[in-house]
């Protein structure tokens, strides 16, 4: 018998498509700007104008394409690159969608034809691998040498803030469950482009903390705020504020396999850390859109924010888009710092090559004093970069005239070094992970303690506190099936409460936060200051409380 290999179909090259489209901004990822796009031979590239240099390109055959006819929007996700583009008219939108589909088909066919030729070339060219490695090494060397210097300095620095033993737990009651059986692909592909915060997920995909507790996790390195409050120089003070802003992202280092629970409306969480000198309260203040508000205070600082997270899947990548500003005041100097958050993206979310990165720009302003500002860039990974260059952060402290006073940088999962201080030093380094942390959801020691419920604490908590939420507690104890059933019950109770309020023509009123406007006219949720008073007298057990579960 003779077997003949079927050759790929020869296709006519589709015509070039070019013109202006709107592209969503990456930094600070707000709004859209006009860019000139050219689609040629299965590659989509863009620049500021027809004459300008190319700013980026994407192989459309590798991308999952989703469209929104109502908004004339096209989303392209290759796993490593993500484009959000819009056409100004439906006719233009239809032309681009049609052309993109034609070019995707053409490029896939062209790639199949090229594979056999490439294999033949590689078999005769042993130097190719060496050349490729040399190119990668060259690009790695050219990248952001300063970072290599920072990393070397950080690695030689002992951790200045080694946490003391608190007597709290150092492990969870049960290991994290295997969730490989969960049909994540079906869940995600049925919700491409939608806000996943509104999609109910199986409990096995969750970790036993929720978003209210995640806000508290941002205070794991609160000692940086204590240091800032005791630093007289305003420029050096800003460096420590910047380090604190960066430190909140390190929790994500080992946390790309599970998601936090979504709080139900009216849910609360308190955290008193006498060892760290602060107390914290958070509440789910809104359901549509879901908004979590928090407030923490100590002798040295006050910390507050309200956040809404939009979680969107684009075919290969999952984007987590935070809105809302973080606020910190320092008691000694009266400073009020405010900054935005950057995007978190889980790339290749359905494959074993899944990885997480943060990217975008953070601007820190002192609303009480214009002496200095700070700009921090979370650098997006480059496809030619090595793993050692991922998670790069660069920052500058600027005076009123825009001159650079301090430079700092490093990696958000390894530490930050500042070489412009009077004594150059590592200003922040994350604590080492506890034993068997990968078996406990990748939690740090601080995260392990968040959901701990001790007998002496229980009488003081309101029944709305997250520690008393049964589905989350069941998951922590390893009862995944029970957590699933209870989670469904709690979500149904929430729907029933909303229906009852709608019948009465009323809305839920948050208990410990009130809606207000900040100095820029944005809606914010501020602490009413009543939580700790009610906790002490008469105590939540003697008050009327909402039933959440």
Buried (B, 14 or more C-beta within 10 A) or exposed (E): EEEEEEEBEEBEEBEEBBBBBBBBEBBBBEEBEEBBBBBBEBBBBBBEEEEEEEEEBBBBBBBBBBBEEEEBBBBBBBBBBBBBBBBEEEEBBBBBBEBBBBBBBBBBBBBEEEEEEEEEEEEEEEEEEEEEEEEBEEBBEEBBEBBBEBBEBBEEBEEEBEBEEBEBEBBBEBEBBEBEEBEBEEBBBEBBBBBBBBBEBBBBBBBBBBBBBBBBBBBBBBBBBBBBBEBEEBBBBBBBBBBBBBBBBBBBBBBBBBBBBBBBBBBBBBBBBEEBBBBBBBBBBBBEEBBBBBBBBBEBBBBBBBBBBBBBBBBBBBBBBBBBBBBBBBEBBEBBBBBBBBBBBBBBBBEEEBBBBBBBBBEBBBBEEEBBBBBBBBBBBBEBBEEBBBBBBBBBBBBEEEEEBBBBBBBBBBBBBBBBBEEEEBBBBBBEBBEEBEEBBBBBBBBBBBBEEEEEEEEBBBBBBBBBBBBBBBBBBBBBEBBBBBBBEBBEBBEEBBEEBEEEEEEBEBBBBBBEEEEEEEEBBBBBEEBBEBBEEEEBEEEEBBEBB
